[in-house]
């Protein structure tokens, strides 16, 4: 459906959606089984609002895998109920999830 939505146009004068040069024959398949994006918030903090916007935009680029690198040996910004002191490993109190 995303490929189809990229073909649809809207005529603001008539208020009608249309597909130029229709009919179309679409064969769309990924070259690989996944199309992914890696976000490294352990080293480059992003706000939750930014991450939510990013996740909402993934289908528009036909991305079906999100690899979220949340922690590493230098930073652990994620709250954990089983090990609450790990949260103290964030770079700053403002850079925690």
Protein Blocks (a to p, Z undefined) as FASTA:
>chain_A
ZZmmmmpccdfknopacdehiacddddddfbfbdcddddfklmccdfklmmmmmmmmmmn
opabdcddfbcfkbccbccfklmmlmmmpfbfklcZZ
